[in-house]
Amino acid sequence: MPITVRPLAATDWPSLWRLWHHTDDPEPVARDRFRDLLTDGRWGMFGSVTDAGRLTGYAAVQDHGPHWRTGDHHRVARFHDLYVAEADRRTGAGRALVAAVVEWAATRVRYLEWQAHHARAAPFYERLGYRGDPCPQPDYPHFEIDFRAGGGHPTTPDTASR
């Protein structure tokens, strides 16, 4: 099943809502926030879709803007969400969504960072070649890509924390 990753659109909401498990907000509140974030240039929101146009997963990343003291030199983006429907896992959708987030961030920031649950999510990122470092929440290792380190292509693990 070929997977395509593209920016999400307002028309994706019904499919996205069926995938979205991480909010306590009622649907209308979540929908309005989604639509607001789609038009906010600090956010990248991507969906993985089949050839038939079925949404199988999504990813969200936020550019935090210039650093207070150092401007863009230490600009950071936060990789907030990656989710692929259980039936669509191991199809390349997650890998393609991560690549889209990394590509988006590489054009805007110096660092891309995220945390991932040590058992549920970190092994996926490790299979992609990234390695998490301990952080104050021991169950959620910290992952970081420094796009200026090593001069490698930003979608390859050689630019990730080791």
Sequence and secondary structure as in RCSB ss.txt:
>XXXX:A:sequence
MPITVRPLAATDWPSLWRLWHHTDDPEPVARDRFRDLLTDGRWGMFGSVTDAGRLTGYAAVQDHGPHWRTGDHHR
VARFHDLYVAEADRRTGAGRALVAAVVEWAATRVRYLEWQAHHARAAPFYERLGYRGDPCPQPDYPHFEIDFRAG
GGHPTTPDTASR
>XXXX:A:secstr
  EEEEE  GGGHHHHHHH  S  S HHHHHHHHHHHHT TTEEEEEEEETT  EEEEEEEEE  SBTTTBGGG 
EEEEEEEEE GGGTTSSHHHHHHHHHHHHHHTT SEEEEE  TTTTHHHHHHTT   B  SSTTS EEEEETTST
T  TTSGGGB  
